[in-house]
Amino acid sequence: MKGILELNKKELFDLTEKLNRMHEVDLAHYMEELDTEEILFISRLIKKEQLSEAFAELGTDYKQAMIEHLSDSELETVIQHLDSFELAETMREVPANIVKRLIRHIDGTRRPLINQVLGYPEESVGSIMGVELVKCYENDTLETIIEKVKTAQFDAEFLQVIWVVNHSQQLQGFINVADLLRYQDQPLSELIKHDVISINTLADQEEAAKLMNKYHLSVLPVIDEEGCLVGVISTETVLDVIEEEFSEDIAQMQGVANIDEGYLEESAYSHFLKRIKWLLILMITATMTGYIIQRYDDIISTSVVLAAYIPMLMDSGGNAGGQTTTVIIRSLTLGELDSGDILKIIWKELRIALMVGLSLAIINIIRIGMMDHVSLMVNLTVSLSLMCTIVMAKLVGAVLPFIGLFFKQDPVVMAGPLITTVVDTFALIIYFEIASLLLGI
């Protein structure tokens, strides 16, 4: 396949037209398939605003390569079209020497805004907010406000709403730009909406996502401790937060540290470090099941057939507990539940567990009776153990996330990797104790 640097004038013209029509996300993906020399070459073909938007979507390594190799004027142009949040995010990602080069080319009037965003803790609302917004006072004229919108030098996503503040910069309300244009003959006071939902700069970024989802907001104003308006969260930003939190939760449920880069970009050694910790912990805790089997070795020796049903009991318990844990963690994440609901949850899961456990036990009695040549007492032992295991697993699955909350840990970390080990341990104890009781071993 012909390389970009080998294209003739006609082919270069066609490529330039194609690149400038691309969405910035698709353009970023295309650029990540190229080597550094080719990226720098096409960066000189693309419209500067389009290049800046694609730059914001690139992975860290590609951003770093561009910052290192672009000329001073090219870098200044890229930076000029990035909003403050995107610049701050880039500065968090790249090494200190690259940050120094960025700072040298940032306009002096923007540096305080970027430093403000960088000053907030990671994963706080302040660290992901945009500081580009249009403010007005309640006594401003319509012409003054429209002029502010016209002269604003930032993305349209930050121009959907005009924020109304007092002279101390405290948030008072907002005006939708659409209403402003549609009802120009109405008094400004009638267009101001005072039922504004806001969030503090130090709140967790996940709280911003929950608020925007709950109230169906396209933008969310950010205020400081004094109630002063300092920034705004956009839909685009909150979608990134949701993706990040979802990826983190999925990884933690499987005992994997969160992957910061893409799967292929992350080194094999980095993957190893992020996976080995929980595997070691679970391997050590899993020795408990081996100890229990040894402890009840006399029961297995007397009735060898019991051993054949151990995998089914452990798998059923693990699946039942995993179902409950997933539902509870989802509800906690969405704010549908909190620690005050634990007794209601236990009571509800107990009823669910009894219905599920009884149904599976009855079906299991029929299944064993038709397919396995074992005594009725062995059949009843296995089926009763199955029912008790399901009840236990669902209760453990309901409680584990709240144990995580009690110890101020992410419920996903506590419940995800541990559920199978805990349930397996109790399932074996239940099984052997019931066998001892019913079979008289």
C-alpha positions as CSV (number, residue, x, y, z in Angstrom):
1,M,0.0,0.0,0.0
2,K,1.3,3.4,-1.0
3,G,2.5,5.5,2.0
4,I,1.3,9.1,2.6
5,L,4.7,10.5,1.9
6,E,4.7,8.9,-1.6
7,L,1.4,10.4,-2.8
8,N,1.3,12.7,-5.8
9,K,-0.3,16.1,-5.9
10,K,-3.7,14.8,-7.0
11,E,-3.8,12.1,-4.4
12,L,-2.7,14.6,-1.7
13,F,-5.5,16.9,-2.7
14,D,-8.1,14.1,-2.4
15,L,-6.6,13.0,0.9
16,T,-6.8,16.6,2.3
17,E,-10.4,16.9,1.2
18,K,-11.2,13.6,2.9
19,L,-9.4,14.4,6.1
20,N,-11.1,17.8,6.5
21,R,-14.5,16.2,6.1
22,M,-13.8,13.6,8.8
23,H,-15.2,13.8,12.3
24,E,-12.4,14.6,14.8
25,V,-12.8,11.2,16.5
26,D,-12.4,9.3,13.2
27,L,-9.5,11.6,12.3
28,A,-7.8,10.8,15.6
29,H,-8.2,7.1,15.0
30,Y,-6.8,7.5,11.5
31,M,-3.8,9.4,12.8
32,E,-3.0,6.7,15.4
33,E,-2.5,4.3,12.5
34,L,0.4,6.4,11.2
35,D,4.0,6.9,12.3
36,T,5.2,10.2,13.7
37,E,6.5,11.5,10.4
38,E,3.2,10.9,8.7
39,I,1.2,12.4,11.5
40,L,3.3,15.6,11.3
41,F,2.9,15.6,7.5
42,I,-0.9,15.4,7.5
43,S,-1.2,17.8,10.4
44,R,0.0,20.5,7.9
45,L,-2.8,19.5,5.5
46,I,-5.7,19.7,7.9
47,K,-7.5,22.8,9.0
48,K,-6.1,24.0,12.3
49,E,-9.4,23.9,14.2
50,Q,-10.0,20.3,12.9
51,L,-6.4,19.4,13.9
52,S,-7.0,20.7,17.5
53,E,-10.2,18.8,17.9
54,A,-8.5,15.6,16.7
55,F,-5.5,16.3,18.9
56,A,-7.8,16.3,22.0
57,E,-9.0,12.8,21.0
58,L,-5.5,11.2,20.6
59,G,-3.9,8.8,23.0
60,T,-1.2,10.1,25.3
61,D,1.8,8.8,23.3
62,Y,0.5,10.5,20.1
63,K,-0.1,13.8,21.9
64,Q,3.4,13.7,23.3
65,A,4.9,13.0,19.9
66,M,3.1,15.9,18.3
67,I,4.0,18.3,21.1
68,E,7.6,17.3,20.8
69,H,7.8,17.6,17.0
70,L,5.4,20.4,15.9
71,S,7.0,23.8,15.3
72,D,6.4,26.6,17.7
73,S,3.8,28.3,15.5
74,E,2.0,25.0,14.8
75,L,1.9,24.1,18.5
76,E,0.5,27.6,19.4
77,T,-2.2,27.2,16.8
78,V,-3.2,23.8,18.1
79,I,-3.3,25.1,21.7
80,Q,-5.3,28.1,20.7
81,H,-8.2,26.0,19.6
82,L,-8.2,23.7,22.7
83,D,-10.4,24.6,25.6
84,S,-9.0,24.9,29.1
85,F,-10.2,21.5,30.2
86,E,-8.6,19.7,27.2
87,L,-5.3,21.5,27.8
88,A,-5.3,20.7,31.5
89,E,-6.1,17.0,30.7
90,T,-3.2,16.9,28.3
91,M,-0.8,18.4,30.9
92,R,-1.8,15.7,33.4
93,E,-1.1,13.0,30.9
94,V,2.3,13.9,29.5
95,P,5.8,14.1,31.2
96,A,7.1,17.3,32.9
97,N,9.4,18.2,30.1
98,I,6.5,18.2,27.6
99,V,4.4,20.2,30.0
100,K,7.1,22.9,30.1
101,R,6.9,23.2,26.3
102,L,3.2,23.5,26.4
103,I,3.3,26.2,29.1
104,R,5.7,28.3,27.0
105,H,3.1,28.4,24.2
106,I,-0.1,29.0,26.3
107,D,-1.4,32.6,26.2
108,G,-0.8,34.4,29.4
109,T,-4.5,35.2,30.0
110,R,-5.4,31.5,29.8
111,R,-2.7,30.2,32.3
112,P,-4.7,31.1,35.5
113,L,-7.7,29.3,34.2
114,I,-5.7,26.2,33.4
115,N,-3.9,26.3,36.7
116,Q,-7.3,26.6,38.4
117,V,-8.4,23.3,36.8
118,L,-5.1,21.6,37.5
119,G,-5.3,22.6,41.2
120,Y,-8.3,20.4,41.9
121,P,-7.9,16.7,43.0
122,E,-8.0,14.0,40.3
123,E,-11.5,12.7,39.6
124,S,-13.1,15.7,41.3
125,V,-15.6,17.8,39.4
126,G,-13.2,20.8,39.4
127,S,-10.6,18.7,37.5
128,I,-12.9,18.0,34.6
129,M,-14.9,21.3,34.3
130,G,-14.7,23.7,31.5
131,V,-14.1,27.3,32.5
132,E,-15.3,28.8,29.2
133,L,-18.8,30.2,29.9
134,V,-20.9,33.2,29.3
135,K,-22.1,35.1,32.4
136,C,-24.5,38.0,32.8
137,Y,-26.2,40.1,35.5
138,E,-29.9,40.3,36.0
139,N,-29.9,44.0,35.0
140,D,-28.0,43.4,31.8
141,T,-29.7,44.5,28.6
142,L,-30.6,42.0,25.9
143,E,-28.2,43.6,23.5
144,T,-25.3,43.3,26.0
145,I,-26.0,39.5,26.5
146,I,-26.3,38.8,22.8
147,E,-23.0,40.6,22.2
148,K,-21.3,38.4,24.9
149,V,-22.5,35.3,23.0
150,K,-21.3,36.6,19.7
151,T,-17.8,37.5,21.0
152,A,-17.3,34.2,23.0
153,Q,-14.3,32.4,21.6
154,F,-15.1,28.8,22.6
155,D,-17.1,25.7,21.5
156,A,-20.8,25.8,21.0
157,E,-21.4,23.2,23.7
158,F,-20.5,25.9,26.2
159,L,-22.9,28.4,24.6
160,Q,-26.2,26.6,25.2
161,V,-26.8,28.5,28.4
162,I,-26.1,32.0,29.8
163,W,-25.4,31.9,33.5
164,V,-26.9,34.6,35.7
165,V,-24.7,35.8,38.6
166,N,-24.7,38.6,41.1
167,H,-21.9,41.0,41.6
168,S,-20.1,38.6,43.9
169,Q,-20.2,36.0,41.0
170,Q,-22.6,33.8,43.0
171,L,-24.9,31.7,40.7
172,Q,-28.5,33.0,40.6
173,G,-30.0,31.2,37.6
174,F,-29.7,30.7,33.9
175,I,-31.1,31.7,30.5
176,N,-31.4,29.2,27.6
177,V,-29.9,30.8,24.5
178,A,-32.8,29.4,22.4
179,D,-35.3,31.2,24.7
180,L,-33.2,34.4,24.4
181,L,-33.5,34.4,20.6
182,R,-37.1,33.2,20.5
183,Y,-38.6,35.6,23.0
184,Q,-36.6,38.8,22.4
185,D,-39.7,41.0,23.0
186,Q,-40.1,39.6,26.6
187,P,-38.5,41.2,29.7
188,L,-35.2,39.5,30.5
189,S,-36.4,38.7,34.1
190,E,-39.1,36.4,32.6
191,L,-36.5,34.4,30.8
192,I,-34.3,33.7,33.8
193,K,-34.8,30.3,35.4
194,H,-33.9,30.2,39.1
195,D,-34.4,26.5,39.7
196,V,-30.8,25.8,38.8
197,I,-29.1,22.5,39.6
198,S,-25.4,22.9,40.5
199,I,-22.5,20.9,41.9
200,N,-19.4,21.7,44.0
201,T,-15.9,21.7,42.6
202,L,-14.7,19.1,45.1
203,A,-17.6,16.6,44.5
204,D,-16.7,13.3,42.9
205,Q,-16.9,13.4,39.1
206,E,-19.3,10.4,39.3
207,E,-21.8,12.6,41.2
208,A,-21.8,15.0,38.2
209,A,-22.8,12.1,35.9
210,K,-25.6,11.1,38.3
211,L,-27.0,14.6,38.5
212,M,-27.0,15.1,34.8
213,N,-28.7,11.8,34.3
214,K,-31.3,12.4,37.0
215,Y,-32.3,15.9,35.8
216,H,-31.6,15.3,32.1
217,L,-29.2,18.2,31.9
218,S,-27.0,19.0,28.9
219,V,-24.8,21.3,31.0
220,L,-24.1,21.4,34.7
221,P,-22.8,24.5,36.5
222,V,-19.9,24.1,38.9
223,I,-19.7,26.3,42.0
224,D,-17.1,26.8,44.7
225,E,-17.5,26.8,48.5
226,E,-18.9,30.4,48.4
227,G,-21.5,29.5,45.7
228,C,-19.5,31.4,43.0
229,L,-19.8,30.1,39.5
230,V,-16.4,28.8,38.4
231,G,-17.1,26.4,35.5
232,V,-19.4,24.0,33.7
233,I,-19.6,20.3,32.9
234,S,-20.7,19.4,29.4
235,T,-22.5,16.3,28.1
236,E,-19.3,15.3,26.2
237,T,-17.3,15.4,29.4
238,V,-19.8,13.5,31.4
239,L,-20.0,10.8,28.7
240,D,-16.2,10.4,29.1
241,V,-16.7,10.1,32.9
242,I,-19.4,7.4,32.5
243,E,-17.1,5.4,30.2
244,E,-14.2,5.8,32.6
245,E,-16.2,4.7,35.6
246,F,-17.8,1.8,33.7
247,S,-14.4,0.6,32.6
248,E,-13.0,0.9,36.1
249,D,-16.0,-1.0,37.6
250,I,-15.8,-3.8,35.0
251,A,-12.0,-4.2,35.6
252,Q,-12.4,-4.2,39.4
253,M,-15.2,-6.8,39.3
254,Q,-12.8,-9.2,37.7
255,G,-9.9,-8.2,40.0
256,V,-8.0,-6.1,37.5
257,A,-6.6,-2.7,38.2
258,N,-8.0,-0.1,35.8
259,I,-6.4,0.1,32.4
260,D,-5.5,3.7,31.7
261,E,-4.6,3.2,28.0
262,G,-6.1,1.1,25.3
263,Y,-5.6,-2.7,25.5
264,L,-3.0,-2.8,22.8
265,E,-1.2,0.4,23.9
266,E,-0.7,-1.0,27.5
267,S,2.4,-3.1,27.7
268,A,2.3,-6.9,28.6
269,Y,4.2,-6.2,31.8
270,S,1.7,-3.4,32.8
271,H,-1.1,-5.9,32.3
272,F,0.7,-8.4,34.4
273,L,1.1,-6.0,37.3
274,K,-2.6,-5.0,37.2
275,R,-3.8,-8.6,37.2
276,I,-1.5,-10.5,39.5
277,K,-2.5,-8.9,42.8
278,W,-6.0,-10.1,43.0
279,L,-5.1,-13.5,41.5
280,L,-2.6,-14.0,44.3
281,I,-5.1,-13.0,46.9
282,L,-7.8,-15.2,45.5
283,M,-5.4,-18.1,45.1
284,I,-4.4,-17.9,48.8
285,T,-8.0,-17.5,50.0
286,A,-9.1,-20.4,47.7
287,T,-6.9,-22.7,49.8
288,M,-9.8,-22.5,52.3
289,T,-11.9,-24.7,50.1
290,G,-9.2,-27.3,49.9
291,Y,-8.9,-27.2,53.7
292,I,-12.7,-27.7,54.1
293,I,-12.6,-30.7,51.7
294,Q,-9.8,-32.2,53.8
295,R,-11.7,-31.5,57.0
296,Y,-14.7,-33.5,55.7
297,D,-12.6,-36.2,54.0
298,D,-14.3,-38.9,56.0
299,I,-17.7,-38.0,54.6
300,I,-16.4,-38.1,51.0
301,S,-14.7,-41.5,51.7
302,T,-17.9,-43.0,53.0
303,S,-20.1,-41.7,50.2
304,V,-17.9,-41.0,47.2
305,V,-20.9,-40.0,45.0
306,L,-21.2,-36.8,47.0
307,A,-18.0,-35.4,45.4
308,A,-19.6,-35.5,42.0
309,Y,-22.1,-32.8,43.0
310,I,-19.5,-30.3,44.5
311,P,-18.8,-28.4,41.2
312,M,-22.6,-28.0,40.5
313,L,-23.2,-26.6,44.0
314,M,-20.2,-24.2,43.9
315,D,-21.0,-22.9,40.4
316,S,-24.7,-22.4,41.3
317,G,-23.8,-20.5,44.4
318,G,-21.3,-18.3,42.6
319,N,-23.7,-17.5,39.8
320,A,-26.5,-16.7,42.3
321,G,-24.3,-14.5,44.4
322,G,-22.9,-12.8,41.3
323,Q,-26.4,-11.9,40.1
324,T,-27.3,-10.2,43.3
325,T,-24.0,-8.4,43.6
326,T,-24.3,-7.0,40.1
327,V,-27.9,-5.7,40.7
328,I,-26.9,-4.2,44.1
329,I,-23.8,-2.5,42.7
330,R,-25.7,-1.1,39.8
331,S,-28.4,0.4,42.1
332,L,-25.7,1.8,44.4
333,T,-23.9,3.4,41.4
334,L,-27.1,5.0,40.1
335,G,-28.0,6.3,43.5
336,E,-31.2,4.1,43.8
337,L,-29.8,2.6,47.0
338,D,-27.7,3.6,50.0
339,S,-26.4,2.1,53.2
340,G,-29.6,2.9,55.0
341,D,-31.5,0.5,52.8
342,I,-29.5,-2.6,53.8
343,L,-32.3,-4.2,56.0
344,K,-34.9,-3.8,53.2
345,I,-32.4,-5.3,50.7
346,I,-31.7,-8.3,52.9
347,W,-35.4,-9.0,53.5
348,K,-36.1,-8.6,49.7
349,E,-33.1,-10.8,48.7
350,L,-34.1,-13.4,51.3
351,R,-37.6,-13.8,49.7
352,I,-36.0,-13.9,46.2
353,A,-33.5,-16.4,47.3
354,L,-36.1,-18.7,48.9
355,M,-38.2,-18.7,45.6
356,V,-35.1,-19.3,43.4
357,G,-33.6,-21.9,45.8
358,L,-36.9,-23.8,46.1
359,S,-37.5,-23.8,42.4
360,L,-33.9,-25.1,41.6
361,A,-34.2,-27.7,44.4
362,I,-37.4,-29.1,43.0
363,I,-36.0,-29.2,39.5
364,N,-32.8,-30.8,40.8
365,I,-34.7,-33.6,42.6
366,I,-36.5,-34.5,39.3
367,R,-33.2,-34.2,37.3
368,I,-31.2,-36.4,39.7
369,G,-34.1,-38.9,39.9
370,M,-34.3,-39.3,36.1
371,M,-30.6,-39.1,35.2
372,D,-28.5,-40.3,38.2
373,H,-28.6,-43.7,39.9
374,V,-28.3,-42.5,43.5
375,S,-30.4,-43.1,46.6
376,L,-33.3,-40.8,47.5
377,M,-31.4,-39.5,50.6
378,V,-28.4,-38.5,48.5
379,N,-30.8,-36.8,46.1
380,L,-32.5,-34.9,49.0
381,T,-29.1,-34.1,50.5
382,V,-27.8,-32.5,47.2
383,S,-31.1,-30.6,46.5
384,L,-31.5,-29.3,50.0
385,S,-27.8,-28.2,50.0
386,L,-28.5,-26.4,46.7
387,M,-31.4,-24.5,48.1
388,C,-29.5,-23.5,51.2
389,T,-26.5,-22.5,49.1
390,I,-28.6,-20.3,46.9
391,V,-30.1,-18.5,49.9
392,M,-26.7,-18.0,51.5
393,A,-25.1,-16.8,48.2
394,K,-27.8,-14.2,47.5
395,L,-27.5,-12.9,51.1
396,V,-23.7,-12.7,50.9
397,G,-24.0,-11.0,47.4
398,A,-26.3,-8.4,48.9
399,V,-24.2,-7.7,52.0
400,L,-20.6,-7.6,50.5
401,P,-21.0,-4.3,48.6
402,F,-22.2,-2.6,51.9
403,I,-19.2,-4.0,53.7
404,G,-17.1,-2.2,51.1
405,L,-19.0,1.0,51.8
406,F,-18.5,0.6,55.6
407,F,-14.7,0.3,55.1
408,K,-14.8,3.3,52.7
409,Q,-13.9,1.1,49.8
410,D,-15.4,0.9,46.3
411,P,-18.2,-1.8,46.6
412,V,-17.0,-3.2,43.3
413,V,-13.5,-3.9,44.7
414,M,-15.0,-5.7,47.7
415,A,-17.7,-7.7,46.0
416,G,-16.4,-8.5,42.6
417,P,-13.3,-10.6,43.2
418,L,-14.4,-12.0,46.6
419,I,-17.9,-13.2,45.9
420,T,-16.9,-16.6,44.4
421,T,-14.3,-17.4,47.1
422,V,-16.7,-16.6,50.0
423,V,-19.6,-18.4,48.5
424,D,-17.6,-21.5,47.6
425,T,-16.3,-21.7,51.2
426,F,-19.8,-21.6,52.7
427,A,-21.3,-23.8,50.1
428,L,-18.9,-26.7,51.0
429,I,-19.6,-26.3,54.7
430,I,-23.4,-26.3,54.1
431,Y,-23.2,-29.4,51.8
432,F,-21.1,-31.5,54.2
433,E,-23.0,-30.5,57.3
434,I,-26.3,-31.4,55.6
435,A,-24.8,-34.7,54.3
436,S,-23.6,-35.5,57.8
437,L,-27.1,-34.8,59.2
438,L,-29.2,-36.6,56.6
439,L,-26.9,-39.5,55.8
440,G,-25.8,-40.1,59.3
441,I,-22.1,-40.1,58.3
